[in-house]
Amino acid sequence: MSPQRSDAEMSAKPAVLSLFFDALLRGYAQILFNRSLLVGGLLLLATMVSPRIGISGLLSILLATATAKLLELSDDLIESGLFSYNALLVGLGGSYLFEPGGRALLLLVVAVVASVFVTAALHSALGLTFNLPALTLPFLFVFYLLMAAAPALGVAFAPASAEVWALGLPRPLVVFLQSLGALFFLPRIDVGALVLLALLVYSRIALLLAILGFAIAQAMGIPLVEMPQSLMPVVLGYNFILTAIALGGVWFVPSPSSFLFAAAGVFFCGLVTIGLLPFLTWNGLPPLILPFNMTVLMLLYAMRQRVKDGRPKSVDFFMGTPEENLNYFRTRISRFGSHYLARFHAPFLGRWTCTQGVDGAETHQGAWRYAFDFEVAGPEGALHRGRGKDLSDYYCYRLPVLASADGTVAKVVKTVKDNPLGETNLKENWGNLVLIYHGPGLYSMVCHLSPGTSKVREGQFVRRGDQLGLCGNSGRSPVPHLHWQLQATERIGAPTLYAELHDVLSEGDTALFHRTFVPCKGDVVRNLEPQEEIGRLLRFGYGESFVLKRDDGVLEEITPDIDLQGNLLLRARDGRDMLYYQHEPTHFTVFDTLARRRSALHLIHAGLSRLPFEVVETLKWDDVLPRRSLMPWWLLPLWDLVAPFFPGSGIEMCYEARREGERVIVSGRSKQPPLTTEATLRRGVGVERVTLTYAGKTRSVTRVADEESPEDKEPKDGSQSR
């Protein structure tokens, strides 16, 4: 009788098979900067047009994956295809170049295994030291050694034939398709056509950039296809194609400026190619993909030395397809609108009134125009009790002043006396103050504090909301008030920077929750006053899955998770669909959704894109939903082609929340196009139901009993929408 196997042992084999499957297809897709299993499958099919070369590439990936697994390298990196795609190129290139035989096979096996070691080393060295990708440097390093070692080991060069059937096609199109096929050492039209199909599935913007790169290469007059008798065909077109895609849409957000930068990068790649050809030819080496690597790495590193990350904008978030990068960046800007990485809350508790804003009538002028003064108004709107004869009559006097964001205290002044009402101290203009460093070139300062009330010290790290002192009347201050500004240096009296507050409420007939807010004179401002029970409704326990049933009957298991960078996310459908979110003490925010179009995660995103943990009848807030995820599938290709050149923000929504017993109902509505959402949260349950109505069609998901599990799942297609 055989002993029973544990659940872990029984699940180990499917987990390993899934790892190999993902590493296999993503290894192909990585050649086009992609992780889609569908794209990988199309590229695998393209290599199989030549069975000997295709099988060699397939076996090379399997060998590299097994080697990485035996070395106990990261499963996440293995699954991503990091160790696969360089091995794939080694296998394809070696099979293409060498005469078949036992020695050639042994040499290829050693080279594929070596590529795993080189990939691991370069990925770590370039990533940790320079924050750069390894690209295909491991392949180049191993393959050039392979070519040099082959003659000494008796392995003959016998490049496979590369038949070209023009089929009456224009010469530029023939060469373009050959160049795409040459990515996989098969400069053939039929292979290139399959690669073109994969590129079209991957990204329409990438296809546009590929055409741009190839057109520039044609204009420069560089020979794209040469056939040296002793070596493989040298196809240079893909260097220009990949350079344009990488710089125009992968590492930089697609835009007119990124397209110009990509064009400049292609010209630079052309110069690198022309300069390398004599040296490489003299040494009997083909350029392969070396010009692309040199160009992209050099330009990436140069652009990361910029003082301001502007045009083109770097992809400083989770990298996706060019369409996903563009959509995420535009949505982030339209949703949060922040000019700074630090987010500044109001530097006080309760409701304060802005009594002087930017370009104020008294002191906020010239180089010091970006600043705000705040005071507290009483029940009747007055800023003081009675006739306001004493400092203590002013409602704001000696109220707590808070740090508006995390940072390090740079300067503290706390010995300046409070002025008598109506008098000012021009000698010590800023009075008592605390200056906080938030990052390179970014400081915040609160001024006119009451003497002796600052308990923080220089060099001390403070958190947002920590008390810095009490409001006073020191310095150039005729009446008690709080002055807040941003500046670029730690010098007291330095000119101000553009200033704004984040995640605050302005109060009037209704309370509006603002992502970014620039107060004007008379605006009543306060921070959120979170209700703990609201926050608990969206506190997903790590690994505590729940099930949502879609209106088409499909059940989706949603699993809270944390990625390697510490980001919170919800995973669905075998973990391939993801929703990234943040749960702060004051509010919940969805950042991005990487999921197939029918995924329940898209509805969660739409219904709960942002929720302040304060539910009052008068509170409303705006947000922006990504337009692309709601478009009909047939319109997406056209939209993707024109989107980089036409600024668009997405669908502007207005939300509000109400209580109904143990439930909180969050409703959203847009003006154009007509879109409504409703999310129901229930105490002890969390997300209970989400409904979205758009273009006359309603979709919904409903939470089902915890004991139910998904049985009706859709097939894996590897596609995602962002």
N, C-alpha and C positions, 0 to 999 in steps of 0.2 A: 504494500500500500504506500503510495507516494505521499510525502508530507504536503500539507496545504500551503499554498503560496500567499504571502501577504498582499494587501491591496497595492502597496507601493511596488512590489515585484511584478504584479499583474499589469500595472499601468506603465511600467518602465519601458516595455517594448513599444507600445503606441507612441509614447513621448519621444523616444529616440527616432522612430520612423518619421514623426512629424518634424523633428529637428532637421533630419536629412532632406526631407521634402522641401521645407522652407529654404534651407541653405542652397539647395540645388536651383530652384527657380529664381530666387532672389540673387544668386550669383550671376545669372544671365542678366536680370533686370538692372543690376548695379552698373553695368556698362553704360546704361543710359541714365544714371543717377536716380534710379527708381527702385522701389521695393515691391511693386505689384507682381503678384503671382501670375496674373494674366499676361502681362508684358513679358515676364520671364518665360512663360510657355511659348509665346510667339517667337521669341529669339531662339529658344531651344529648337523649335521647328525649323527655323531658318538655317541653323548649322547642320541639320540633318539632310539638307539638300545634297551634301557630300557625306555619305554615311561614315566613311573612314575618319574624316576630320571631326564630324559631329560626335561620334561615339568616343573618340579620344577626349574631346572636351568634357563630355558627360562623365566619363570615368575619372577624369582629373578632379572634377568637383567632388565626387564621392570620396576619392582618396584624400583630398585636402580636408574635407569635413571630418573623416575618420581620424586623421592625424591631429586636427585641432581638438577633437573630443578626447583622444588618448592623452594629449598634453594638458587636459583639463583647463583649456582656455574658456573664456566666458561664453556660456550658452547663448546669451543675448547677441553677442557679436557674431557667433557662428550662425545663428538663425538669420541675422541681417544680411548674410552673404559676404561679409567683410573678407573672410579667408577663402571664399569661393571664386570671386571674379578674377583675381590675379592668377590663381591656379588654372582657371578656365582658359585664360589667354595663353598661358604657358602650354597647356595641352593642345589647344587649337594650333598655335604657332609651330610647335614641335612636330605635330603630325603633318602639317602642311609642308614643312621645310625639309624634313629628313626622309631618307629612303627607309621604308619599313624594314624592320629586322629586330632581332633580340637585343642587340646593343643599343639601338635607338630607343627601344621600349624601356630598357633599364635606365638609360640616361634621362628619359622623360619622367620616370617614377621618382628618381632622386631630385629632379628639378621641381616637380610639383610639391614634394615634401618640403624642400628648401624654401619654396615660396611662402609656406605657412609661417615658418620662422621669421623670414624677412618681413612679411606683412605685420606680424605681431610686434616686431621691433620698431619698424618705421611708424606704425600707427601710434605707438606709445610715445616715441621720441618726438615726432612732429606735432602730435596732439598736445602733449603736456608742455613742451618747451615753446612751441611757436603757435599753438592753436591752429594748426593747418592739417588738412586731410592728407592721407598717404597717396591718394589717387591710384595711378598704375605704376608708381615707382618700383614696388616690389617685382612686378612682372618684368620691367625693363632691366632691373639689376640681375635677376635670375636668367633672363633670356639672353642677354649679352654674354654672360658667363657660359651659358649653354652653347651658343654659337662658337665661342672661342675654344671650348673643350671638345666639341664634336670631332674635328679632324684628328686630334691627338688620340682619340679613342676609336678611330676607325669607322666613324659614322659619316656616311656620305650625304651631301646635300642633293635632294631631288625634289624641287618644288612641284607641288601638285598643279595640274593644268587649271587654268582659269578661263574657261570658255566664256565668250561674250557673244550673246545674240542681240544685235542692236534692234532687230524687229522694226526697223524704220524709224526708231525714236530719234529725236534731236540729239546731237552730240553732247551738249551740256547735261541733258537729263540722263544719258547713258553713263557719263562720268560721275554724276551725282549718285546714282544708284550703285555704281561700282565702289564709290567711296564709302557708302553705308555698309555694303557687304564686306569691305576690307576691314571693318571693325572686328570681324570674326575670321579674318584671313581667307575670305572668300569673295574676291572682288568680281562678283557676278551680278547680273541684272536681276535674276530671280531671287537671289539671296537679299540683294538690296531692296527689292520690292517688299519682302517680308519684314525687313528691318524698318522700312518706311511705315508699314502698317503698325508695327509695334510703337514707333515714335508717335504716330497719330493717336493711338490709344492712350499712350502715356501723357502727352501734352500737346495741344494745338499751338501754344506759345512756343514750346520747344521746337516744333516743326518750323515755325516762322523764323526762329533764330537760326536753325540749321540752314535754311535757304539763304538767310542773310550772310552767314559765314562762308558758305560755298560761293555765293555771288561775289563777295569781296576777293576770295582767292582767285576766281576767274579774272576779275578786273586787274589783279596784280600780275597776272601772266605767269604764275608759278606752275610748272608742269605737275599735274595732279596724278598722273599715272606714268611710271617708268618701269621698264622690264629689263633689268640687268640679267644677263644670262646665268650668272653664278649664284644669284640669290632669288628670294621670293619677289613678287611684284611689290614695288614700293608705292603704296597709295597714301598720299599726303592729305587728301581732301578731308578725311575724318578728323585730322588735327584741328582744322579750321571750324568744322561743324561742332565738335565737342567744346572747343574754346568759346564759341558764340553762345552755346546753350548754358555752359557753366557760369559765364560772367553775366549773361543777360537775364537769366531766370532762376538759377539754382542757388548761387551764393549771394545774389543781389535781387531785390524785389523788382519784378518786371515793370518798366516805365520807359518813357522816352529817353531819360538819362541813362538807364541801364542798357538800352539798345545802342545808344551812342558809345557807351563804355565797352560793350561787347564788340562793336565795330572796330574801335581803337585796339582792343585786345587781339582781334583777328589780324590786323595790320602788324602788330607787334609779333604775333606768332609767325607771320610770313617772314619777317626779318630774322627771327630766330631760326626758322627753317633754312633760309638761304645761307645763313652763317654756319649752320651745322653740316650742311650737305658735303662740302669739300672735306671736312675733317672726318666725317663718318665714312664717306666713300673711300678715302685713303686707307682707312683701317678695315675696310671690307664689311662695314656694319650698315644696316638700313636704319633710317630715322625712326621707323615705327611710330610710337605715340610720344616720343621724347619732346618734340616742340610744344605739344599741348601741356604736358606736365610742367615744363620750365616756365611757360607763359602764365598759366593759371596760378601756380604757387607764388611766383614773383609778384604778380599783380595783387593777389589776395593779401600777401604780407605787407605790401606797400600801402594798400587801402586801409589796413588796420592800424596804420600809424596816424590816421587823420585825427585832428582835434575834434571835429564834429562829424558824426555819421549822418551825412545828408544825402546828396544826390551823386551817384545812386545809393539807395538805402541798403545797408547790409541785412542779410537774413540773420537776425540775432535771436531767433525763436526756433521752435521745432521745425526742421527743414522738411518741406514736402515738394510736390510738383510746382512748377512755376505758377499755375493757376491757384493752387492752395496758398502759396507764399503771398501772392498779390491779394487774394481775398482776405487772408488773415490780417495782413498789415493794414489794409484799408479799413477793415472792421475795427481793428484795435485803435486806430487814429480817430475814427468817427465816434467810437464808444467812449474812449477815455480822454482823448485830446490833450494829453499831458505833454508839456514841453520838456519835462525832466523825468529821470528815472525815479527820483524820490517823489512821494506823494504827500502833499502838505495838508493836514487837517487844520481846522480852526484852532488857534492857540489859546482857547479858553473853554470854560464850562458854561452851559446854558445859552441863552439868547442874548446876543450883542448886536448893536446897530452900527453900521458903517457910517461914521460922521465925516470922513474925508477919504476919497478914493484916488484913483490915478488922475494925474493932472488936476489936483485939488486947487481950491481957491487960495489956500493959506500957504502951505509949505511943500506940497508934493509937486514940484515943478522942475523943469530942466533935467539935469543928470539924476535927480532924486524923485522922478515922477512916478515910478512904479512902487507905490507903498499904500498901506491902508491904516487908517485910524479907527478904533472901535471904542464905543461906550455902551453902557447898559441903560435902557429906557424903563421907566416905571409903568404902573398900570395905566396911567393917563397919557403916556408917551413922553413925559418929561424925563430929562436925564438926571434929575436930582430931586430930592425931597424939598418941599417948601420953597423958600427963596434961594436956596443953594448958597448959603453964606459960609459954610465950612466944608473942608475937604470931605469929611465923613458924610456930608449930605449927598454926595454923588454916589449913585448906585454901584458904579464900577470900582470905586476906591477900595483897595486892599482885597479885591477878589483874586483868586488864583490865576496865574498865567502859565500856560503849558508849552511843552515842546511840540512843535507842529509836525515833526518827523524824527525818525531815529538819526542820531549823529553824535559827534564828539564836541564837547564844549571847548570853544577856541578862546573866548575872552569873557570875562565877567567884570562888571563895574557895579559896586553896591554901596558906595559911601556918599553919593551926592544927595543932599537934603531935598525934601519935597518943597516946592515953591508955595508960597501963599497964593490963594486964588487970584487970578488976574495978572500975576507976575510971571516972568520967564527968566531962565538962566541961560544966556546966550554963550557964556564962556564954556559951559559944559553942556553943549547943545543936546546930546543924546541922553543925558541923564544916566540913571542906572540901567544897565542892559545885560543881556546874555546873548552871545554870538555863537552859533552852532555850525560846525562843519558837516556837510552831508555828502560830499564827494568833490572830485576835482572841479574847481571853479564854481562851487555852489555853497553858499552860506545863507542861513536865515538869522534875523536879528529881531528881538523884542526890546522895546525901549520904554523909558519913563517909569521904570519900576520904583516901588517904594524902597527907601534905604534900608539895608540890613535884612531884606527879606529873601535874598537869593541864597539858597543853601547848596547850590551846585558849585563845583570847582573846575578850573581849567584842566583839560585833559580827561575829564570824566565822560564816560559814554552814557547817553540818556536815551530812553525810549520815547516814542510818540506818546503824548499824554502825561509824561512825568512833569511834576511841578517845578518851574524855574524860579518863581518869585511871586510877588503880589503887585497888582496894578497900583501905580502911584502918580505923582505929579512932578517928577524931577526933570531937569533939563529944560529944553524949550517947550514948555507945556503950561499954558495958562490955566487949564482945568484938567482934572484927572482923566486920563485916557491911555489906551494901549496902542503903540505903534508897531507894525510888523512889516518887514520887507525882506527881499532876497538880494544878495550881492555876490560878486565874483571873487572878492578877496577878504581877508580877515581884518583889513584896516577899518577902524571905526570912522564912519563918514564917507566910506567908499560909495561910488555911484550905484544905483539900484539896477537889478535885473528885472526883466519881465516877470511879474508875479501873478500867481493864481492859487486858489484853494481847491482841494479835491475831496470828493465824497462828503460834501456838506449839504445842509438844507437851507433854503431861503424861505422865509415865512411871510405870508400875506393872507389873502382869502383862502388859498390852499398852500400846503407845504410841498415844495419841489425838491427832490433829491437830485443833486447835480454830480455828475462825474468830474467836471471841471467848472470852476465858477470864479469869475472876476467881480467882486462886489462893487457896487456903485453907492454913492451917498444915499442914505435912507434905507438900504437893504438890511433886513434883519437876518442874521446868520447864526446857525448853530450846528454842532455835530449831531450825528445820530444818537439817540438814546435807546440802545438795543434792549430788546426784551428776550431774556434767555430762553424762554420756551419756544420762541420763533426760531432761534438759531438751532435748537435741538431737532427741529423738523427736517433739516437738511444736513444733519451730521451723520454721514455714512460711515459705518463701522468698517475698518479695514478687513477685507476678506469676507464680510457678511453679505452674501448674495441675496438678491430678491428677484422676483419674476414679474415681468410685464407682458400682458397679452395685447397684441395689436388688433385692430378692427378686422384684419383679414384672417384672424385666427392663429397667427404665428406667435409662439411664446418665446420671449427673449430673457435669458438670465443675465442680470446686471450685477457685476462684481466690482466693488470699490477696490482701488489699488493705488500704489505709489510707484512712480518710475525711478530710474537710477539717479535722476537729478532732484528727487524729492518732490516732484509735482504730483498733486492729487488728480486722480482720474477715475472714471467709470469705464469698465470694459464690458463689451457685449459680444455675443456670437463668437465663441472660441477665442475671445480676446483680441480679435482683429479690428473691431469697431471701438473707438475711444472718444471719450468726452473729457476734456481737461477743465478743471474748476478750481476755485479757491474759496475756502471757508474762513473768513476773517471774523473777529469778535463782533463786528458791526453789520456785516452783510455777506451775502453769497454771490459769487460771480462765475459764470461760465465763460471760459476764454476761447475754446476752440473745440470743434467736433470733427473727428476723422472717422467717417462711417459711411457705409453704403446708404443709398438714398432712402430706402424704406426703414432704416434703423429707428428704433424707439428713441435713441439718443438725440436725434434731430428734434423730436418733439419736446424732450426735456430741455434742450437748448432754447427752443423758441418760447416755451411757457415759463421757464425759470432762468432766463439769461442773466438776470440780476434781481436780487431780492434784499432790500434793507430789512434788518431784524427789528423793525418797528412798524406795527400795524395800527394806523389811525385813519379815520375816515377821510381826512383832508390830505393825506400824503399821496403824492403821485411822483413818478419818475419816468424819464425817457431812456431809451436804449436803441441799439441798431442791430438788426439781424442780417446775416449774410444773404445777399440776394441770390447768389449762385445756387445754393442748396435747394431753393424753391423753384428754380426754373425747370420747364419741361426739358427732357433729355435731348430732344431734337434741336433746341435752341442753343445748347451749351457750346458746341463747336464754334459757331459764329460769334457768340459772346466772348469766348476765350481769345479769339483772334483780335478783336478790337479793344478788349478791356484795358490793356496796358496804356492805350493812347487816349482813353476817355475817363476822366476822373469820375468815380462813383462811390457812394458811401454805403449803400445797402438800403434796407427797409427800415425807416424810422418808426419806432413803436412808442406808445405811451401806456404805462402800466399803473395799476392800483391794486390794493389788497383789502380784503375785508374778512371779518371773523363771522363764522356761523357755527356756534356751539364749539365743539372740539375740532373744528376744521378751520383752515385759512384758505381762502379762495383768491388766487392771483389772476387778474384779468389783464389782457393786453390787446391793444387795437392800433392799427395803422390807418393813415388816411389814404395813401396811394402807394402801392396797390392795396385793395381791400384785404386785410388780413386780421383775424382775431384769434386769440389764444385764451385758454383757461386751464389753470393748473390747480388741482385740489391737494392740499397737504392735510393729513390727519394726525392728531396726537397719538403717539405710540406706534404709528405706521410709517410716517414720512410721506413720500410721493404716493398718492393714491390713484390719481387719474390726470391725464393731460390731453387736451383737445386742441386741434388746430384746424381752422377753416380758411381756405385760400382758394381764390378763383372758383368759388362755388362748390368746392369739394372739401369734405371734412375727414380728418384722420384723427385717431385717438389711440391711446394706450391706457390700460387699466391694470393696477396691481392685483395679482391673484394670490391665493392662499400660499403660505410659505412652503407647504408640503408638496405643492405642484412643481413639476420640473418641465423644462422645455422639451417637447417631443417632436414638434413640427418645425424643423429648422430649414432655412434656405441653403442651397448648395454654396460651397465656397467659390467665390469668383475673384477674390483678391482685389476687387475694385473698391475705391473709397472716394467719397466726395467731401469737400471741406467747406 
